[in-house]
Amino acid sequence: MTLNTLGQATPAASSARLVYHRPDVLRDRSTHYCPGCGHGIVHRLLAEVMMELDLPAHTIAVAPVGCAVFAYDYLNVDFVEAPHGRAPAVATGIRRVRPEAFVLTYQGDGDLAAIGTAEIVHAAARGERITAIFVNNGIYGMTGGQMAPTTLLGQRTTSSPSGRDAALMGYPIRITEMLAQLPGVTYAARGTVADVASIGKLKAMIKRACQVQIDGGGFALVEALSNCPVGWGMTAEESMDHLKGPVVEAFPVGVIVDRGTSAMPAADTGCPAPAHPEA
Amino acid sequence: MKSDREIGLGACQTAEELEASRRSRVLMKGNEAIAEAAVQAGCDAYFGYPITPQCELLEWMARRMLELGRVFVQAESELGAINMALGAAATGARVMVSSSSPGVSLMAEAMSYMAGSGTPMVLVNIMRAGPGLGGIGPSQSDYFQATKGHGHGDYRVPVLAPDSIGEAMELTATAFELAERYRTPVMLVADGILGQAMEPVELRFRTPERHAFDWALTGAAGRPARIIKSIDLDPEVLEKRNLALQHKYREIARHEVRWEGWQLEDAEFAIVAYGTAARVARSAIAKAREKGIKVGLFRPITLWPFPERELARLSRRLHGILTVELSSGQMVEDVRLAVEGRCPVGFHGRMGGMVPTPDEVLGALKALRARTERTRSAEHHAAPAPPPSRPLATYESSDVAPWVHERARRGGRR
């Protein structure tokens, strides 16, 4: 039996060759994300990578608070819900008692770069062997489009109605670069869902971040610059242009650090790993 | 309902057993004894953050857990620690965190999530005086926090309150049992004295039986994926989740009440106290008995579920009850709810890390007795009795311990 792109059985008589299908780990259902939102793209990339690396059966994932709170409704793996910002700490607990599991976190920018700053910094500093997917759309989408730590200067949001003013509200935070400073971070990269070529590169980054964990490396983080057409007050198409323009200008894409897994001590016991030497 | 006569030390029968018990005793600090009891109870993972007066617990675990190849992580904060515990517990591991009052406040968020999602864990609070940063002296001023919900939402957690280091060790094992039996966080609360003091204890440990959990996250190999969560945006579904929780709490209240009675057989008065306050109360009771006051001790061991039916039954034959706490009067509210005006309920407490002396408690007891005698004699002679100017069940601490206030006026130290 073959399946069409919606995962539905197609008549056996069909001579069509299936070239694009839903990865099994992605549940067959529509999402709650707004039309044009980039979360769906990131979910799909993650699902493809998980299938390619044969991860679903031993994955324990941590869902955030924010737009991706229902990630467990779309990715068919074991999931625990974390309080707002605490996913890296929750993942640490899982990692330490389940050395054999593939541990994944999925967070947005309000979750990771504001309320959860301490948790992400220290999970990275400890070199926790977890893979963190960080979707940065520069806004609090779930709560109605308020200013995030990553909101661009001048950007209007519901809580910066005249645009983000550095004198009053400070500057957007490049947290992936900050985290990349830490020797416990094996891999840190930033990609974007802005166009097809970028999506291909983003997938390669996600795959590398997962492979790092499989190979016994330390903390691996991929930031995916994404859009929020509703929160940004744009059409989906405009939001993609905005993403390619000012957003990528403020948050340069590329691999920020890849220290290689050989630099990491084995951390498969419950014992904390010793200090990691700089690669 | 269980009486807890079997709990703790002192259950020796014969002279030989007594001698064996004496010889097997070692001097242990409360924090360390609780830590070792957790290790022996099969705790798989401990997450903590330094705060006085519970640091020895963290330090003991740092050494012992790694020695045994188990998990110890010193977290970046109490938020970090309890969320690590959440993650580890979600996989079915036996997990403990510990802290002291200000740190426990930070843990309230995750406690609510764990209660909502049914994640078992043991949280030890070695209570210090507040509010705010407060001080590092012993206190019981987190009673409301522990028994009335702690974090947001409609939930309770079982709260165990030992009054000796030996009992703290036993109750540590009990805490893991309750957590896993009911899929709930459980708190063990002890004031700073119990954490810091050393007592001879018997190295008698208990390892609760392990059960396979059909909810634990282990990777969805060969089974449908599992989700541990507390969110339900559909009000009807969320109400069902809440109803299930409330059902669980009724089950806990039905089966897990623990308390101890002491010298209550002929008692006309009872002191209700837990933890270190109960230790002081015992000394006060001994002194009161010498003076012919028939008084006993009613000691809740589970602060939630509170032994309200047992106390209600007892209150029917008492002339009065004195509640003693290291607080401004928190448990006394539950005492009054249980007693429902059947007899006067007085209160004596100290705050800020101060501990009442037996003489203070005796003074408060005498004041309560005098007041109840006046009332009883008035009821005898005057018919109908005039309504009291204020309910007898609302003694202020100024009624029963005037010397405390006098001292405060003089600005002197005790």
Interface residues (C-beta under 8 A of the other chain):
Chain A: P56 A57 H58 T59 I60 V62 A63 V69 Y72 N76 V77 D78 F79 V80 E81 A82 P83 R86 A89 V90 A91 T92 G93 I94 R95 R96 V97 R98 A101 F102 A118 E119 V121 H122 R126 T269 G270 C271 P272
Chain B: D44 A45 F47 M65 L66 G69 R70 V71 F72 V73 A75 E76 S77 L79 G80 A81 N83 M84 A85 L86 G87 A88 A89 A90 T91 A93 V95 E109 A110 Y113 S117 L217 T218 G219 A220 A221 G222 A225 R226 I227 I228 K229 S230 I231
